[in-house]
Amino acid sequence: MGVFEGFSSDELDLSGRFIRGKVRDILDYGSHLVITTTDRISAFDHVLGVVPEKGEILHQLSVFWFQQTQHLLPNALVGTIGPRTALMRKAKPLPVEIIVRGYLTGSVLRDYEKAMHIWGIPSGLTPHQQLPHPFVTPTTKAYEGHDEPISKNEIIKRGLVEGDVWEQVELKAVALFEYAQNLLNKNGLLLVDTKYEMGLLDGQLVLIDEVHTPDSSRFWYANNYLQDRKDGVQPRQLDKEVLRSWLLAQNWMGDGDPPTIPQQVFDEVRSRYLEAWQATTAQDFVPSPWNRQTLVQEITRWLPKN
């Protein structure tokens, strides 16, 4: 059941449109969104179970980064409603995923090895090598099927984003990425690549979605990176890839019913999220108690009065 399902109109203003995503439950009130990050975990476009406290960790990480980066780019966050719920101003999302890459790995490595030249990345690089500078590699937003790479020229030509706005997007995305890289390097992590979602709010470019979380980013351990590259192996990474790797080992990529996932896999995923929190904030994670009544009270208090 979703976080907002089962509420009565006596408990909460339910005039907002309810949207249940794979991970987030949203109440859309027109000018504002109430977004709760649940403990549901997904892979290959399927919800596969729950990981205790995952939603709270993801929410708190995004709030941390919103606060850390608002001097670089404003965001749509109005305030937090309990430990895993946010009130956001509703912006007009850009119809493009903004991917920033700092290392030659993942899908770009696969394309690079086929064509030896992609996104302007110079030839002669080796797998998992740090790129000369962060590269912005946008993709389409596919509501069905998979996102596809798209060039800057095509974005502007198709009218997806105005040229002057896209120039801002690239500058801000690289600035955000480099800022996060510097902070995380101090805590023993390498920010490998990440996804940003931006939108326009009263004509101003803003961040509108999670930032630098294990769900939106790839991290490597700094102390293992050089040795892993020397050994010719995939650098040890910190994200939810442990779940995807287990599923791939069972030869499951989203077709048919998923295999039964052992609890130890979910436990390992949870430990990765906790480690990401600690490495990012340099603090221990302390869960915050909350209940249905408190959530209702906080949402009611925060909702703008018409």
N, C-alpha and C positions, 0 to 999 in steps of 0.2 A: 504494500500500500504506500502511496506517496505521502509526503509530509502533510499536505493540505487536504487530503482526501478524508471525508468523514466529518468535517467541520459543519456546523449548522450556521445559518445566518444570524442566530442569536449570539453565537460565540465570536464571529468574525465577519467583517465586511467582505462578502464573497462576490461583490459586483465585479471584481477583477476576473479576467479570463484565466483559467487554470491551464498550465502547460506542464506536462510531465516529460522531462528529458531522460536520457539514459542515466545521468548522474544527478541532475538538478531538477528541483520542483520549483515552478515559477507561478506567481500571481501577477498578472499584467493589469495595472490600473490606468493604463493610458499614458500618463506622463511619468509614471514611476513603475518599477518592477520590484517585487519582493522575491528574492532568490535564496532558496535553501539548498545547500550542498549536502546530499545524502551520503550514506555509507555504501551505496551501491557501487559496484565496480564492473566495468565493461571491457570487452576486447573483441575485435573483429565484428563490431556493431551489435554485440549481444550483451545484455546484462547477465552476469554469471554468478552473482552472489553479493554478499556484503562483507566489508572489512571494518570492524569496530573502530570508531573515531576517525576514519578516513576523511569523512566530510568535514569534520571540525578542523582537521589539520590543513586540508586544502583551502578552506575558507580563511583560516587565520594566516596562512602563507600569502594568499592574495592580498589581504588587508595589510600585512607587513610590507609587501612590495608596492602597493598603492601609496602608502605613506612615505616610503623611501624614494619614490620616483616622481612624485607630483611636481617637483621643481623642473623636471625634464619634460613631462607631458601630463596635463590634468587628466583626471579620471572621473567616471560617472558615479562613484561611490558617494552616497549621502551619509550613511552611518551603518553600524552593525546592530543587528537585532538578535541578541543572544550569541552563542558561540559558533553558529554555523549558518546564520542567515544575514543577508545584506539588503538594505534598501538602496536601489540604484536609480538615478535619473535615466529615463528612456531616451537613448540616442538613436540616430539612424545609422545602422551598421553599414560599413563598407562591404560590398559583395565580394571581398577578396580576403583570403587567409594570408597573413604576413609572416612568412617564415624567415628567420635570420639564422645563418649558419656560420660557425666559427671554425669548423673542422671538416675535412673531407671524409664523410662517413654516411652510413644509411643509404637512402634512395639516391642521393646525389652521387655517392661513390659508385653505385651500380651503373648509373647513366654515364658517369665520367669514364669508367673503364670501357664502356662500349664506344663512346664517341671521342674520348680524350679531350673534349672541350665542351663545357657547358656553363651557362650563366656568366661567361667571361672569366671563369676560373682558369688560371694559367696551366699549361701542360707540364708534365714532368713531376707532378706530385705523387706521393705514395699514400696508401690507405691510412686513414685516421690522422693524417698530418694536419697541423694547424694551418689554416688558410692565411694568406698575406694580410687580409683584413676581413671583417665580417661581410658576408654577401647576403643580400635580400633576395630570396627566391620565392616569389608569391605563387599561390595556387588559386584555382577557382574554389568556390564554396558549393559543393555538390550536396543537394538535399536527398538525392538518390544516387547510388553508385559511389564512385571515388572522386576525390579532388584531383584536378589535373594541373600540371605546371602551366603558367601563363607569363608571358613577358611583359615588361613595363610598357613597351610600345603597343601591345595588344590590349592591355588594360585601358590605356588612354584612347586608342582607336575605337574600341567598342563602347566607349562612354561609361565604363564601369566606375571610374574615378577620374575626376578632372585632373589635368596635368599638373597644375600648381599644387593641388592637394596631395597628389601622389609624391611630389618632390618632398613635401613635409613628412609624409608617411615614411619614406626611406630614411630621411635624416633622423627623425625621432626614433625609429625602430633601431637603428644602429647605435644611437646614443643610449637608449635603454639597455641594449645588449651589452655594450662595453661597460656601463656602470655596474650591471649585475655581475659581469665577469670579474671585475676588480674586487667587488665585495666577497664573492664566493671563493676566489683564489685565496683570500686571507684565511678562509675556513676550510681549506683543503679540497675544494671541489672545482672542477672545470665545467663551465657552462658551454656545452657543445653546440646545441641548437635549440631554438624555441619558437613558439607560435604566439603572435600577438593578434588580438582583434581590436580594431579601432572603429570609431564611428564619429558622426558629426552631431554636436549638441549646440544648438543656437549658432550654427555656423563654425563652431570651434572643434578642432580635432581632439578626441579624448580616447583613453583606454576604456574598454567596456567589458572585458572578460578576465578570467584568471591570468595571473602573471607569474612566470618562473616557478611553476609547480611541477611535481613529478608527472602530472597528467599532460602538461603542455610543453615540457622541456626534456632534454637529454642531458644528464650529468655524468662526468667521469671523475674517478678519484685521482687527485693530482699526484699523490705519492706513488701510484702504480703506473701512471701514464707512460713514462719514458721506458720503463722496463717492459711493459706490455708491447710497446711498439718495436722495441729491440727484439723481442721474442716472436714478433709477427702475429700476435693474437689480438682479438678485439679487446680494447681497453675495458677494464672493469667499470660498470656503470651503475648509477643509483637512480632507479625509476621503477615503474611497474612492469618492466620488461620481463621480470622473472615469471609473471603469469603468462605472457604471450609465448615465452620460450617453452614453458611446460606444455601449453596447448599445441604448439608446433611439433613438439616431440611426440604428441599423440596423433599427429597427422590431422589436426583439426584447425581449419582456418575460417570457420563461420558457416560452413555448409552442413545442414542436418543438425541433429541434436548434439549439444556439447557433451563432452565426457564429464563424468563425475570428478570434481576437483577435490583433492585431499585437503584437509584442514591445514596441514603444514604449509601448503602453498599460500593460502590466505594469510597465515601467520607471518610468512616471509615477506609478503607484500606489505603487511602492516608495519613490519620492522623497517622496511625501506622508506615508507612515508615518515615514520618517526625520525629516522636518521636524516632525512632531507630537512625536516623542521629544525633539528638540532644544529646541523651544519650551516643552515641559512641564518638562523637567529642567534646562534651560540647560547641557546637557552634550552633547558629541559622542557618537554611538553607536559602541561598539566591540564587534563580534561576538565571542562566546566560543566557542572550539573545544569540541566534544564528540563523542563517538562511542558506538557501541552498548554497548561494554564499560563505559564510564564511567556511562552511563545505568543499566544493570543494577545496578552497584555502589551508586550513589546511591539508587536506589529501594529496594534491599534494606536499606540502612542506615537509611532513614527509616521504613520500614513498621513500624507498632506490632507488638510481639511479643505473641502471644496467651498 
